[in-house]
Every structure is written in C-alpha cells, then in structure tokens.
Amino acid sequence: MKRLFITLTLLLAMVATSHAQRLQVGVRVGVNATDFSLPKVLFDGGYVVGGNTKVGFETALMARLNITRHLHLQTEFEYSRAGYQLRYVSPTFEQRIKVHANRIEIPLMAGVTIGPIRLFGGPFFRIAHSEKSSAPLLAKLRFNDSDVGIMGGVGVNIRKFFVEARISGYPKSSIRSSVEVDGYRQRVKVGRNIRYSLSTGFFF
C-alpha cells in the first residue's frame, strides 16, 4: 500500500510540474473531535473502557492542482493531535485517563467546486503515529488501525480563504487497538474511531 502511495504522489508531482500555472499552495489549521467507542477491557478486579470525547487540533500544508474550473486534485502534509479518554475502574478507585494520538498523514483528494461550495473526498495515508497516556502506569492505548483510511468533506471558498468541515475514519474491519493495563496487553476490536474536524486556511 505504501508503494501505491508513493506512486500516486509521484504522478501528482509530475502533473503539477507540467501545469504549474494551475497549482496553488496553502496552509490549513483547525480543531478536531473524535467519536471513539472502546468496549470494556477486563483485568483482575476491574476494567478499562472508553470515556468522553476530547478536542484536538490539526494543521497542514496543502497543494491543489486545478484541472478545470470545477475539478481539482489536492494533497496535504498533515499533522494532527487527537484527544481520547479512558476510564480506569477498580474496586478501590476510578480514574479518567487522557490519551493524545499524534499522527502525520497524507490525504489525496479529488474535489468539485460549484460556486463557492467545494465537495471533496479520497483516501489518506498514515505515515507516522504515536500515543501518549496521562497515566501510563495504569493504562496505555495504542491504535492498530490500517495505515489507509477514507475522508470526505465540504467547504466554502471566500476568495483565497476557505472554511471546511471534514470526517475521516478507517474501514470498520481494520479498527483495532491494543490496551495495556498494569503491564498486561490485550488487543480489542473498536466499535468506531471517527474524527470530525473544522478548519480554515488560505492559498498564497
């Protein structure tokens, strides 16, 4: 799959070079929230389960190739930090644990512009990720999803500026996570792990 990503990136770069006058470069920043469903992970005397939704952020460098007036291709180099929460429950106490997932992803999108409205979607490729727990001695969470997901969204163009909303996730069959509690690791199937984002940006 990484070979496919490299091939698509090279093809896009070649097309962009031959149509430099149609190429736009810009930046994007925004906030995100996750819809995460983790089933109970049992351990001696208690369990760990998913908690409330947390807010994160994301930023990206963008390159857009305008093929026609209404059709374009776009790729990005995106860094995101998504927030998650776990509930650690034992007979003696309960604690909420924050987990931050840092990801570097490369979306490849096709888009259609109708007036000021833009519709877009396509795959994204995760090339790096890490997770950090606020209480690693109690519980850790590591995502074992596929490195390829699907995203889509809608935006509004205002001259060189834009505002857009996105939704992204992984194929349901590949949504898995590893939960480590007191040194014991268990791999579980996640009900859903969907990220919603709202962002703004501009093209130079």
Phi, psi and omega in degrees: 000326178293328176297320178297317179299314180297318180297314180297320180295317179295319178298317179296320179295321180294317179294319181297321180297322181281349179230048187302327181292343179260003185267132176241144178237138182205185179228157181217140175224150180188184178242158178220162175218147184248142172255099190238126181238107179249123178290167179298131174250109186278144171217175184303111175087004180183202182200166172237138180216161179295149181246207184286161178289140177240158182262140176231196180217167178206154177212152185207149168261129189242151171224123183239130177252115180274105181285313173226186180296330185248350185239135179214161172244145182217139173231158183218157167246104191246135170247130179227151173232109182257143182256136177228167178218139174243150173248118177262117185237124176228171180299337185260332180197168177229138181220141175264130185244127177273139176232128176252128178252117178259129184224145169244122186227154178239097174284145172234113190235150167249141183222154178235130179251126178234100187066229178275355184266138178233128175249138185208162178181167179157187180276161169227151185242121178273118183255347176200146177200156176205156180233143180229126180260143178285345178219071186297337179287337178269306184205143175233154179229129177230130181275132179243033179294171171297155176280359181235128179230185181234140177220160178200165181183184180221143180222166177236124180268135177229089188058238179275353181263163178204158172231137183213156175239139183228157171224135182217151179190184182244157175306136187302327181293343185250006183276100179224158178217157173251126178247127179247121181234121180052038178085355179259125183254135178225134178265129185230155176270128183270139179296316178197152175212085186247137180248128175253139180219151176229124186217168177220159180187187180205161175253141181288000000 
